[in-house]
């Protein structure tokens, strides 16, 4: 590992806030766990973890190639990251306000009878067409020093993102595979969205201060 641990920790903290907040991946996992049981939920958690890892690997390698060809690309990417972080923050804060007024968010009920394989395939499909994944990794790579990263750093970054995603979704599967727990989550979901909005705003300000 050539980069200091703090560089990875910052990215993983950002990802944790993003992954934990209600979105397509979380709602799909929770819906499967509630409607079809924990096997389907863990299938979804595994699919999300793999999907996040693939997004990480593809984006890091692609951005590294661009930066190698265009040395000024890192500054452009950092500026884009600030804009994306503020956009994310605005969306999460608006969602938090809406959720607070409505006292919760809604989750579609997953189909009964789905198993691990179905949950896994569905999660990969959601990841593949989720625009949040693309914009999230653009923001991440504006924060992470891609140009200085070695092969080992890329492996650590992607493996950590994959494990973090699986762990968060796995916890959701365990906690929210009962209707009582889910109702509590729905009532408090706006708190997670508000927290994510605040965290993203702080990350954006930190990037601006760094330049």
N, C-alpha and C positions, 0 to 999 in steps of 0.2 A: 504494500500500500504506500504509494508515493505522496498522497495528499493527507493533510491532517484530518483526524476524525471529525472535527467540527464541521468540515465541508459536507460530510455525509449526514451528520446529525441534523443540520439545517434543512436539507432536502427531505429527509425522512419525517421531520416534524411537519413540514408543509404537506407532505403526502398523507400523513396520519389525519390531519385536520380535513383534508379534501376527501379522503376515503371514508371517514367516519360520518361525514355529513350526508343527509338523505339525498340520493341521486339515483340514476338508472341502475347502477350496480347494486347498491344497498337495497333499493326497493325490490329488485328482482330476487335477491337472496332471501330477504325477509318473507316475501310472498311465497317462495318455494318452501321455506322452512315451515311456515304456518299452514299452507294448504296441502303439502305433500310429505312433510316430515323432515327430520334432520338429515337423512341420507341425501335427499335432493338439495337441501340447504348446503351441506358440505360439498356436494358436487359443484354447486354454484361458487362457493368460496374458493375451491381449487381452480375453477376456470377463471375467476377474476384474478387470482394470484398469478397464474400463468400468463394471462392476457396483459397484466400490468408489467410483468417481466419482459415480454416481447415488445411492448411499446417502448419500454426503457432502452432495450438493446438497439432497436431500430432507430430511435430518435438520437441516441448518443452517437452511434456510428455515423448517421447521416449528417448531424450537425458538426461532428469532428471533421468530416471530409470537407464541408463547406468552409469551416474556419481555416483549414489548411490551405485552401485555395484563395480565400479572401480574408486576410488578417484583420480587417476592420469589422468583420461580421460579428465578433463577440460583443462589441459595443452596441451594434444594432440590435442584437438578440437581447441584450440587457435592457435596452429601452423598450423593446416589445414586451419583455417580461414584466416591467413596471406597469405598463398599460393593461396587460392581461390580469395581473394581480389585483389592480384596482377595479377592473371589470368584474372579476370573480367576487371581490369583497362587496361590491354594490349589489350583485345578484343575491348573494347569501344574506346580506342585511335586509334586502327587500323581502326575500322569502321568509326570513325570521319574523319580520313585522307582520306579514300576511298570516304566517302560522300562529303567531301570538294572538292575533285578532280572531282567527278561526279556531284557536285552541287545538292545533294539531295539523298533521299532514295525513294524506290518504295513501294506502298501500293496496294495490290490486291483489286479489286472492289467487294464489297459484293453483294450477290444476291438480286435483287429487290423483294419486297413482304415479306421479313422476318420481324417478329414482335418481341415483347419483349421476349416471351417464347423461340423462336428460338435463339435469341441473348444470352439469359441466358444459355441455354443448350450448345451452342457452346463454350462459355467462360469457362464453367466448364470442358468441354472436353479438351480444349487447356491447362488449368491449370493442369489437371491430367497427361498429357503426356509431359509437359514442363520441360526438365531437368534443365532449368534455375531456376525454383522454388526450386528444391531440393538443388542445390548448393548455392543458395542465402540464404536459411535458415540455412545451415551448417555454412556459414560465419556469419550470424546473431548470432547464438548460440555460436560462438566462441567469440563474443563481449559481449553478455549479460550474467550476472552472474546467470546462471540457478540454480546452487546449492544453492544459497541464496534466490531464488524467492519462494514466497508463492503462494497459490491458487489465491489470489486477484491480485498479480503481473502478473500471467499468463493471467488472464482475461483481465486486462488492456492492456497488450502487444498485445494480439490477437485482441481485440476490436479496438484498435488504428490502427493496421495494416489493418484491414478490412475497417474501415472508411476512412483511408488515401487512400487506393487503389480505393475505390468507388469514392471519391472526385476527384482524379486526372483523372480517366477515365471519370467521368461525365463532367468535364471541357473540356476534349478532345471532347466529344460528342457534347457539345454546340458550341465549337469553330470550329470544323472541319467537320460539317455536310454540309458545302458548298464547292464547288470545288475551289473557289478562296482562301478561308482560308487554304484549304488543300495544295494547291500549295505553299503557303508561308511557311507552316510547313515543307514540303518536302525539300524545299531549305535550311531551317535552322536546319533540324534535326541533322546534324552533330555537331552543337554547343552543343546540349543536350548530345550527346554521348561523346564529348570531356570533358564536365563538369563532367559527371559521372565518366569518367576515372580518372580525377584529384581528385575527392572526394574519390574514392575507394583507390587510392594510399595513400592519407592522412590517411585514416582509418587503412590501413595496417601498415604504419609507426608508428601510435599511439599505435597499439597493440604490435609492436616490442619494442617500448620505454617503455611500461608498464611492460615488462619482462626483 
